[in-house]
């Protein structure tokens, strides 16, 4: 069947749109998400405050913080109101004012009026200065003001005794710094743990819904999507979304708050210096947009190629016997190598984009530092900006580029999450199988009626053409004919694996159209035994009961009638014997007997045997023939067979050719007509 693969039909989705849907998977724990968001914002606030502490330490304690201002009458009153101003004892209009208390405009105004000298002063205890015998520039409120140049000339011991208050202030700042770091650690631990818990829970819920939804999808969906591709959905793609919670959302809120908070602080510290940095914004935005557009296309191709690799690998492992039989190992390895090289080449394109993006981000960061050092350093030399402000500006600048560097590190996860969410939500948005009309007949005996059924898997290529027949309750009808004549399609339509198009006939079971049945109740009336047998990894008991509840009496009856008890006789653990995937520890015939037991265990009214004896040996076929009499007793049966010896006792045999019933009747009737059935019979038995 020619189909387009799902990955190649994906459109352009946005992460934000899908993120809103993802939030539905943490419903009931949104309070935890809110707490984590608040915690992330608090983290950002703490990180924003640390450079301000550094600035405070440099300007307030390490460097001389005070200016000596000699104000005239016009300025004295205004300066006296400045925070931290100390009038000099005994001298009118002379004040010592913290330099950090002035704005840039105030500093410019004082420079123009020649109110302040170029010296900076420390405030030390006046008594300590007197005992040390040092000359001071002035005294105010028990504090002596000593110039920075004079302080540097004093002996180390004297400087230490005079700057005891500054050392204590630095100690308090250091303690506050450490306390904030410890608080930041606990906030980071809590938010990371909480978001990881949310992410893992979301993935568990999503995987459960995907698995449940997968089993409600129509059979046609599985025709179009190989097993490896679907396994990739439920494992790799959901794991990628878990990374979105744990690696991206965990830092996204704090990064956003930090980024805009830093911008606000930079403008608050120095508007002119911040505006100088804005000249780097346009090329940065252009770089980010180029990176987003280029990498998103490549990530979509990568996910498609990864699904192809998984599918090819799964098919190669399942078909290893065929590959070895036809000595196709080299050809298969060569094809796998081609897929690997395609994947490698695409990954290298992505690496190239990252190799360009990351160094350019670093280059912009270096250029920003150079701008600050050039412009801000010049301002600091002229006294327009304090050294502490310049240092804080450089720290904030480094922090400003951290979210952008984070984007470079996490963008692969973001892009993978976009593509993964596309694929997962595309699967979840696929319409499930029609549950039917919800009706159940009052009396059920297994009556089957086909009326003028025409069906095509693909438009314009009908597989069945105007097929009509009836199977009375408790009777057996056999379907025979060449390969491709539509026999298996009839059984698939009977179980409503594929819907009939309007106006293309009717299929009735117990007088009710299959479309009106509750589809689960409809299929409970059937038991299907196929040529391609499948046993799940687990015990034989689980394989027969399919994890349902089957009474011991019914289990014993199913084993006895199907002759599967002969299989158990050679197994040491009997029904509790563990079989591996596909039951390869059992022979083909033994797996067939187990499948018959599985068909009988739920007590179905209708048996559908689709080439059930086509792959077994003569001895096993003889056992199955013995069992068929009891299997079909009081049950309606539809038997698809190539081995005509298995259907000679059927009440009616339908012979199909190119989707049409060309003959019908009993075995003897059909032989006497010397038609297609007789031809097939004589071909098999050589008569």
C-alpha positions in Angstrom: 0.0 0.0 0.0 1.5 3.3 -1.1 1.4 5.7 1.8 3.1 8.8 3.0 5.0 8.4 6.2 3.8 10.5 9.1 7.0 12.4 9.6 6.9 13.6 6.1 3.4 15.1 6.5 4.1 17.1 9.6 3.4 20.8 9.4 4.8 23.8 11.2 3.9 23.6 14.9 5.1 25.9 17.6 6.5 24.9 21.0 4.3 27.3 22.8 1.2 25.8 21.4 2.2 22.3 22.3 3.6 23.5 25.7 0.0 24.5 26.6 -1.1 21.0 25.8 1.7 19.5 27.8 0.5 21.4 30.8 -2.6 19.3 30.7 -0.4 16.3 31.7 0.5 18.0 35.0 -3.1 18.8 35.9 -3.6 18.3 39.7 0.0 19.3 40.4 0.0 22.8 38.9 0.5 24.1 42.4 3.9 22.4 42.3 4.6 24.1 39.0 3.7 27.4 40.4 6.0 26.9 43.4 8.8 26.0 41.0 8.2 29.1 38.9 8.2 31.3 42.0 11.4 29.5 43.2 13.0 30.1 39.8 12.1 33.8 40.0 13.6 34.0 43.5 16.8 32.4 42.2 17.0 35.1 39.5 16.4 37.8 42.2 19.3 36.4 44.3 21.6 36.3 41.3 20.7 39.8 40.5 21.6 41.0 44.0 25.1 39.5 44.2 26.8 42.0 41.9 25.2 44.8 43.8 26.8 43.4 47.0 30.1 43.4 45.1 29.6 47.0 44.1 28.6 48.0 47.6 31.8 46.3 49.0 34.1 48.1 46.5 32.5 51.5 46.6 31.6 51.5 50.3 34.5 49.7 52.0 37.4 48.8 49.7 37.8 52.3 48.1 37.4 55.6 49.9 33.7 56.2 49.7 33.4 59.9 50.7 33.8 63.2 48.8 34.7 66.4 50.5 32.3 69.1 49.3 32.5 72.8 50.1 29.1 74.1 49.3 28.0 77.7 48.9 24.8 78.9 50.3 22.9 78.0 47.2 24.0 74.3 47.5 24.5 73.7 51.2 20.9 73.0 52.0 20.4 70.6 49.1 23.7 68.7 49.9 22.8 68.4 53.6 19.7 66.4 52.5 21.8 63.8 50.6 21.8 60.3 52.2 24.9 59.8 54.3 26.1 63.5 54.3 28.1 64.5 57.3 28.7 68.2 58.0 32.3 69.0 59.1 32.6 70.1 62.7 33.2 73.8 63.1 33.2 74.6 59.4 30.1 76.0 57.7 29.2 74.6 54.3 31.8 71.8 54.5 30.4 68.3 54.1 31.7 64.7 53.6 29.2 63.0 51.3 29.2 59.3 50.0 30.0 59.5 46.3 27.5 56.7 45.6 24.7 59.0 46.8 25.1 61.3 43.7 23.6 60.7 40.3 25.5 61.4 37.2 23.8 64.8 36.7 24.5 65.8 40.3 28.2 64.9 39.9 28.4 66.9 36.6 26.7 69.9 38.4 29.3 69.7 41.3 32.2 69.5 38.9 30.9 72.6 37.0 30.5 74.5 40.3 33.9 73.3 41.6 32.3 72.2 44.8 34.3 68.9 45.3 38.0 68.2 45.2 39.3 65.2 43.4 40.2 63.3 46.6 38.3 60.4 48.2 38.1 59.9 51.9 37.7 57.1 54.4 35.6 57.6 57.5 37.5 56.2 60.6 36.8 56.5 64.4 38.1 60.0 65.4 39.6 58.5 68.7 41.6 55.9 66.8 42.9 58.6 64.4 44.0 60.7 67.3 45.8 57.8 69.0 47.6 57.0 65.8 48.6 60.6 65.4 47.6 60.9 61.8 46.4 64.1 60.2 42.8 64.2 59.1 40.9 66.3 56.6 38.1 66.9 59.0 35.9 65.5 61.8 32.1 65.0 61.9 30.0 63.3 64.5 32.9 61.4 66.1 34.3 60.3 62.8 37.5 61.5 61.2 37.9 61.6 57.4 41.2 60.6 56.0 42.2 60.8 52.3 42.9 57.7 50.4 46.4 58.8 49.3 47.3 59.6 53.0 45.9 56.2 54.1 48.2 54.3 51.7 51.3 55.9 53.3 50.5 54.6 56.8 52.0 51.4 58.1 49.9 48.3 57.6 49.2 47.9 61.3 47.9 51.4 61.6 45.7 51.1 58.4 44.3 47.8 59.9 43.3 49.5 63.2 41.8 52.5 61.5 39.8 50.5 58.9 38.3 48.2 61.5 34.8 49.4 60.6 35.4 48.8 56.9 36.7 45.3 57.6 33.6 44.6 59.7 31.4 45.9 56.9 33.1 43.6 54.3 32.6 40.7 56.7 28.9 41.4 56.9 28.7 41.6 53.1 30.6 38.4 52.7 28.3 36.7 55.2 25.3 38.0 53.3 26.9 36.8 50.1 27.4 33.3 51.4 23.9 33.2 52.9 22.4 34.1 49.5 24.5 31.4 47.8 23.2 28.8 50.3 19.6 30.0 49.8 20.1 29.9 46.1 21.4 26.3 46.3 18.3 25.1 48.2 16.0 27.0 45.8 17.8 25.4 42.8 17.6 22.0 44.4 13.9 22.4 45.1 12.9 23.8 41.7 15.1 21.2 39.8 13.6 18.3 41.9 10.1 19.6 41.5 10.3 20.2 37.7 12.0 16.8 37.2 9.1 15.2 39.2 6.6 17.0 37.0 8.4 16.0 33.8 8.6 12.4 34.7 4.9 12.3 35.8 3.9 14.0 32.5 5.8 11.4 30.5 4.3 8.5 32.4 0.8 9.9 31.8 1.5 10.7 28.2 3.0 7.2 27.5 -0.1 5.7 29.1 -2.4 7.7 27.0 -0.4 7.1 23.9 -0.4 3.3 24.5 -4.1 3.3 25.2 -4.8 5.5 22.2 -2.6 3.3 20.0 -4.8 0.3 20.7 -7.9 2.3 19.7 -6.5 3.3 16.3 -7.8 1.6 13.2 -5.9 -1.2 11.6 -5.2 1.0 8.6 -3.0 3.2 10.8 -0.7 0.3 11.5 -0.6 -0.5 7.8 0.9 2.9 7.2 3.3 3.1 10.2 5.9 0.4 10.8 6.5 -1.0 14.3 9.9 0.7 14.6 8.4 4.1 14.0 5.7 3.7 16.6 8.2 2.4 19.2 10.3 5.5 18.5 7.2 7.6 19.4 6.6 6.0 22.7 10.2 5.8 23.8 12.5 8.4 22.2 10.0 11.2 21.7 8.4 11.0 25.2 11.9 10.9 26.7 12.7 14.1 24.7 9.7 15.8 26.3 10.9 14.7 29.7 14.2 16.6 28.9 12.1 19.6 28.0 10.8 19.7 31.6 14.0 18.7 33.3 16.6 20.7 31.3 14.8 23.6 29.7 11.8 24.6 31.8 13.9 24.2 34.9 16.1 27.2 33.7 13.8 29.0 31.3 11.9 31.1 33.9 15.0 32.0 35.9 16.8 32.8 32.6 14.0 35.1 31.4 13.7 36.9 34.7 17.5 37.2 34.9 17.9 38.5 31.4 15.3 41.2 31.7 16.3 41.9 35.3 19.9 42.5 34.2 18.8 44.8 31.5 16.8 46.8 34.0 19.7 47.0 36.5 22.2 48.0 33.7 20.0 50.9 32.8 19.5 51.8 36.4 23.3 51.8 37.0 24.3 53.8 33.9 21.9 54.7 31.1 24.6 55.8 28.7 26.7 52.7 29.1 23.6 50.5 28.7 22.7 52.4 25.5 26.2 51.8 24.1 25.7 48.1 24.5 22.4 48.2 22.6 24.3 48.6 19.4 25.1 44.9 19.6 21.4 43.9 19.8 20.4 43.9 16.0 23.2 41.5 15.0 22.4 39.3 18.0 18.8 39.1 17.1 19.6 38.3 13.5 22.0 35.6 14.6 19.3 34.0 16.9 16.7 34.0 14.1 19.1 32.4 11.7 20.0 29.8 14.2 16.4 29.0 15.0 15.3 28.7 11.3 18.3 26.6 10.3 18.4 24.2 13.2 14.6 23.6 13.2 14.7 22.3 9.6 17.6 20.0 10.4 16.0 18.6 13.6 12.9 17.6 11.7 15.1 15.7 9.2 17.0 14.1 12.0 13.8 12.7 13.6 12.7 11.3 10.3 16.1 9.6 9.7 16.2 8.3 13.2 12.8 6.7 12.8 14.0 5.1 9.5 17.0 3.7 11.3 14.9 2.3 14.1 12.4 0.8 11.6 15.1 -0.8 9.5 16.8 -2.2 12.6 13.6 -3.7 13.9 12.8 -5.3 10.6 16.3 -6.7 10.2 16.2 -8.3 13.7 12.8 -9.8 13.1 13.8 -11.0 9.7 17.3 -12.3 10.7 16.4 -15.9 9.5 15.5 -14.7 6.1 18.6 -12.5 5.8 20.8 -15.4 6.8 19.0 -17.9 4.5 19.6 -15.7 1.5 23.1 -14.6 2.6 22.0 -11.0 2.5 24.1 -9.9 5.5 26.4 -7.7 3.4 23.5 -6.0 1.4 21.6 -5.4 4.6 24.7 -4.0 6.4 25.3 -1.8 3.3 21.8 -0.4 3.5 22.1 0.2 7.2 25.4 1.9 6.5 23.7 4.2 4.0 21.1 5.1 6.6 23.8 5.8 9.1 25.8 8.0 6.7 22.7 10.0 5.9 22.1 10.5 9.7 25.8 11.4 10.1 25.7 14.0 7.3 22.6 15.6 8.8 24.2 15.7 12.3 27.3 17.3 10.8 25.2 20.1 9.3 23.8 20.7 12.8 27.2 20.7 14.3 28.3 23.2 11.7 25.4 25.5 12.8 26.4 25.2 16.4 30.1 25.7 15.5 29.1 29.0 14.0 26.6 30.1 16.6 28.5 29.5 19.8 31.7 31.2 18.8 29.8 34.2 17.5 27.9 34.5 20.8 31.3 34.4 22.6 32.6 37.0 20.2 29.6 39.3 20.9 30.2 38.8 24.7 33.9 39.8 24.3 32.9 42.8 22.2 30.5 43.9 24.9 33.2 43.6 27.5 35.6 45.6 25.4 32.9 48.3 24.9 32.3 48.5 28.7 36.0 48.7 29.5 36.6 51.4 26.8 33.6 53.6 27.5 33.0 52.8 31.1 36.7 52.9 32.0 36.9 56.4 30.6 33.9 57.4 32.6 35.5 55.9 35.7 38.8 57.8 35.2 36.8 61.1 34.9 34.9 60.1 38.1 31.6 60.0 36.3 31.2 56.3 37.2 32.5 54.6 40.4 34.8 51.7 40.2 32.3 49.5 42.0 29.7 50.4 39.4 32.1 49.5 36.6 32.9 46.1 38.1 29.2 45.4 38.7 28.5 46.3 35.1 31.1 43.8 33.9 29.7 41.1 36.1 26.1 41.8 34.9 27.4 41.8 31.3 28.8 38.3 31.7 25.6 37.2 33.3 23.6 38.8 30.5 25.2 36.5 27.9 24.6 33.4 30.1 21.0 33.0 29.0 22.1 33.3 25.4 24.8 30.7 25.9 22.2 28.6 27.7 20.0 28.9 24.6 22.9 27.5 22.5 23.3 24.6 24.9 19.6 23.8 25.3 18.3 24.8 21.9 18.8 21.2 20.6 16.5 20.0 23.3 14.0 22.7 22.5 14.0 21.9 18.8 13.9 18.2 19.5 10.9 18.8 21.8 9.1 20.8 19.1 9.5 17.9 16.6 8.7 15.3 19.2 5.6 17.1 20.3 4.5 17.4 16.7 4.8 13.7 16.2 3.2 12.7 19.6 0.3 15.1 19.3 -0.2 14.1 15.6 -0.6 10.5 16.9 -2.9 11.6 19.7 -5.0 13.7 17.3 -5.4 10.7 14.9 -9.1 9.8 15.0 -9.6 6.5 16.9 -11.5 3.6 15.5 -15.2 4.1 15.3 -16.7 2.5 18.4 -19.9 1.6 16.4 -23.5 2.3 17.2 -23.3 0.7 20.7 -26.1 -1.8 20.0 -26.1 -5.5 20.9 -28.7 -8.0 19.5 -30.9 -9.5 22.1 -30.3 -13.0 20.7 -26.8 -14.0 19.5 -26.2 -17.3 17.7 -23.5 -16.3 15.1 -25.6 -15.7 12.0 -23.5 -14.0 9.3 -24.8 -12.2 6.1 -22.9 -10.4 3.4 -25.0 -8.4 1.0 -23.4 -6.9 -2.2 -20.1 -6.0 -0.5 -17.5 -4.1 -2.5 -14.3 -3.0 -0.8 -11.0 -1.4 -1.8 -8.0 -0.6 0.3 -7.1 2.1 -2.1 -9.5 4.1 -4.2 -10.1 2.6 -7.6 -8.5 -0.8 -6.8 -11.4 -3.0 -5.5 -10.4 -6.2 -3.7 -14.0 -7.5 -3.3 -16.7 -7.0 -5.9 -20.4 -7.5 -5.1 -19.8 -10.4 -2.6 -23.0 -11.9 -1.1 -23.3 -15.0 1.0 -25.0 -16.3 4.2 -23.7 -18.4 7.1 -26.5 -19.8 9.2 -26.0 -20.2 13.0 -23.8 -23.1 13.9 -22.7 -23.8 10.3 -19.3 -23.7 8.7 -18.5 -21.9 5.5 -15.1 -22.3 3.8 -13.4 -19.6 1.6 -11.0 -21.0 -1.0 -9.4 -19.5 -4.1 -6.1 -18.3 -5.5 -3.9 -16.0 -3.6 -5.2 -12.4 -3.7 -8.8 -13.3 -4.4 -10.0 -11.5 -1.2 -10.4 -14.3 1.3 -8.6 -12.7 4.2 -10.2 -9.3 3.4 -13.6 -10.9 4.1 -12.5 -12.0 7.6 -11.1 -8.5 8.2 -14.4 -6.8 7.2 -16.3 -9.3 9.3 -14.4 -8.2 12.4 -14.7 -4.5 11.3 -10.9 -4.0 11.0 -11.8 -1.9 8.0 -15.0 0.1 7.5 -17.2 -0.3 4.5 -17.7 2.8 2.4 -21.3 4.1 2.2 -23.3 2.4 -0.5 -20.8 -0.5 -0.9 -23.0 -3.2 0.6 -23.8 -4.5 4.1 -22.4 -7.0 6.6 -24.8 -8.3 9.3 -24.0 -10.4 12.3 -27.1 -11.8 14.1 -29.3 -9.5 12.0 -27.5 -6.3 13.0 -25.1 -4.4 10.7 -21.6 -4.5 12.0 -21.5 -0.6 12.0 -24.4 -0.6 14.5 -22.7 -3.1 16.9 -20.6 -2.0 19.8 -17.3 -2.9 18.3 -15.9 -4.4 21.5 -19.0 -6.6 21.9 -18.8 -7.5 18.2 -15.3 -8.8 18.5 -16.1 -10.7 21.7 -18.3 -12.9 19.5 -15.3 -13.9 17.4 -12.1 -15.9 17.9 -9.4 -15.5 15.2 -6.7 -18.0 14.4 -4.2 -16.8 11.8 -1.5 -18.4 9.8 1.0 -15.8 11.2 0.9 -16.9 14.8 2.0 -14.5 17.6 2.8 -15.4 21.1 3.7 -12.7 23.6 6.7 -12.9 26.0 5.4 -14.3 29.3 3.8 -17.6 30.4 1.6 -19.9 28.4 -1.3 -19.1 30.8 -1.0 -15.4 30.0 -0.8 -16.1 26.3 -4.0 -18.2 26.4 -6.0 -15.9 28.7 -4.4 -12.7 27.2 -4.1 -11.3 30.8 -7.9 -11.8 31.3 -9.7 -14.0 33.8 -10.4 -17.5 32.6 -11.8 -20.1 34.9 -9.8 -23.3 35.5 -12.6 -25.4 34.0 -12.8 -23.4 30.8 -9.0 -23.4 30.6 -8.9 -27.2 31.0 -11.6 -27.6 28.4 -9.8 -25.3 25.9 -6.6 -27.2 26.3 -8.3 -30.6 25.9 -10.4 -29.7 22.8 -7.5 -27.9 21.1 -5.1 -30.7 21.9 -2.7 -28.1 23.4 -2.4 -30.3 26.5 0.1 -32.3 24.5 2.3 -29.3 24.3 2.1 -28.9 28.1 3.0 -32.5 28.7 6.7 -31.9 27.7 7.1 -28.6 29.5 8.2 -28.9 33.2 6.2 -25.8 34.3 3.1 -26.6 32.3 0.9 -23.5 31.9 3.4 -21.4 33.9 6.2 -22.1 31.4 7.7 -18.9 30.2 8.0 -18.3 26.5 10.2 -15.7 24.9 9.0 -13.1 22.3 7.0 -14.7 19.5 7.2 -18.1 21.3 10.2 -19.3 19.4 10.9 -22.0 22.1 7.9 -23.8 20.7 7.6 -25.4 17.3 5.3 -24.0 14.7 2.7 -26.8 15.3 2.9 -26.3 19.0 2.3 -22.6 18.7 -0.7 -23.4 16.4 -2.2 -25.6 19.1 -1.7 -22.9 21.7 -3.4 -20.4 19.4 -6.4 -22.8 19.1 -6.6 -23.0 22.9 -6.5 -19.2 23.1 -9.4 -19.0 20.6 -11.5 -21.3 22.7 -10.7 -19.9 26.2 -13.2 -17.0 26.1 -16.0 -19.1 24.7 -16.6 -17.4 21.3 -19.7 -17.9 19.2 -17.9 -17.5 15.8 -14.5 -19.0 14.8 -12.5 -17.4 12.1 -9.7 -19.7 10.9 -7.4 -17.9 8.4 -5.0 -20.4 6.9 -4.8 -22.0 10.4 -3.1 -25.2 9.1 -1.1 -23.8 6.3 2.3 -23.9 8.1 2.1 -27.1 10.2 3.3 -30.6 9.5 1.1 -33.5 8.6 1.1 -34.9 12.1 0.0 -31.6 13.6 -2.6 -31.2 10.8 -4.0 -34.6 11.7 -4.3 -33.4 15.4 -6.0 -30.2 14.3 -8.4 -32.1 12.1 -9.4 -34.2 15.1 -9.9 -31.1 17.1 -11.9 -29.3 14.5 -15.0 -31.4 15.0 -15.1 -30.4 18.7 -13.9 -26.9 17.9 -16.7 -26.1 15.5 -19.5 -27.9 17.5 -22.4 -25.5 18.0 -20.3 -22.6 16.6 -20.5 -20.7 13.4 -17.2 -20.8 11.6 -15.5 -19.1 8.6 -12.5 -21.1 7.4 -10.0 -19.7 5.0 -7.9 -22.5 3.6 -5.5 -23.4 0.8 -5.4 -27.0 2.0 -8.7 -28.2 0.6 -8.5 -31.4 2.7 -9.4 -29.3 5.8 -12.7 -27.9 4.4 -14.3 -30.9 2.7 -16.8 -31.3 5.5 -17.9 -27.6 5.4 -21.6 -27.0 5.0 -20.8 -24.6 2.1 -17.6 -23.8 0.2 -17.3 -20.4 -1.5 -14.7 -20.2 -4.3 -13.4 -16.7 -4.9 -11.5 -15.3 -7.9 -10.4 -11.7 -8.3 -12.7 -10.6 -5.6 -15.9 -12.3 -6.8 -17.6 -15.5 -5.7 -17.5 -17.7 -8.8 -18.7 -21.0 -7.3 -20.4 -22.1 -4.1 -21.7 -25.4 -2.8 -20.6 -28.6 -1.0 -17.3 -30.4 -1.7 -19.1 -33.1 -3.8 -21.2 -30.5 -5.7 -18.2 -28.5 -6.6 -16.1 -31.5 -7.7 -19.0 -32.6 -10.0 -19.1 -29.2 -11.7 -15.5 -29.6 -12.7 -14.9 -25.9 -12.3 -12.2 -23.8 -10.5 -12.6 -25.7 -7.2 -12.2 -29.0 -9.0 -9.1 -27.7 -10.7 -7.6 -26.5 -7.4 -8.5 -29.9 -5.8 -6.9 -32.0 -8.5 -3.8 -29.7 -8.5 -3.3 -30.4 -4.8 -3.9 -34.1 -4.8 -2.5 -34.9 -8.2 -5.6 -36.7 -9.4 
